């Protein structure tokens, strides 16, 4: 089950294990380069940076909101 589906039908599953705590903080740091932040988000989404940057702005905002929602979910019990 996908976390978000792009208008072109691409299903996105956010893999938070592909991001370090430092990279998470970098997404919100104004001193962080756009390239590095885009690289982090693209990796978590399973996309290439060029594909992430090609997403229309309003769809990108919806994608990012879905990503933030995913980061607020409790961690799954690894023993479940």
N, C-alpha and C positions, 0 to 999 in steps of 0.2 A: 504494500500500500504506500502510495507516494505522500510526501509531505506537502507538495505543491506541484501543480501541473501548469506548464507554460501554454500560451495560446496556440503554439505550434504542435502541442500534444506531448512534448517532452516531459516526462515525469521526473521530478526532483525528490530525492531522499537525502535529507541533510545528515551527513556523517560527521558528527561532532568530534569523533576521535581523530579526525584529520586536522585538528586545530589545537594549538597549545594555548595555555592561559595567557602567555605574552601576546600571541597573535589575536586572541579575543580582545584584550585591552587595546591593542593597536587599531582595531576597527573603530574605536571611539576617540582616538588620540589625534588631535588636529595636526600634530607634528609628524604623524605617520604618513608615508608616501601613499598616494592614491594607488600606485602600482602594487605595492605590497598588500594593502587592504583588499584590492580587487583579487589578487592572487589567493589570499586566504579564503575569501568568500567563494570564489570559483571552485577551489579544491574541495571545500565542504559540500558544495552543491553537485560535485561531479561534472563540472563544466570546464571548458577552456576559457581563459580570460577574455579572448576575443568574442566568444559566444555570450559571456556574461555582459560585456559592454554593448552588445548588439540588441539586448532586450530593451524594448520601449520603456520610457521612464516610468509611466504609471504601473506597468507590469513589474518593473524592477522594485518599485515601492511595495507592491503586494508580496513579492518574493521575499523581500527583506523583512517585512512584518511577519510572514510565516516562519522565517528563520528565527526571529526574536522569540516568537511564541514557542518554538521547539526548544530554545535554550532555557526557557523558564520551566519546562516540564521536569518533574522529578526524574532522577536517574532510575533506570530499570534495575530491578533486583537481579544480579547476575546468577542467583541460585534458582530463579523461577523457570 
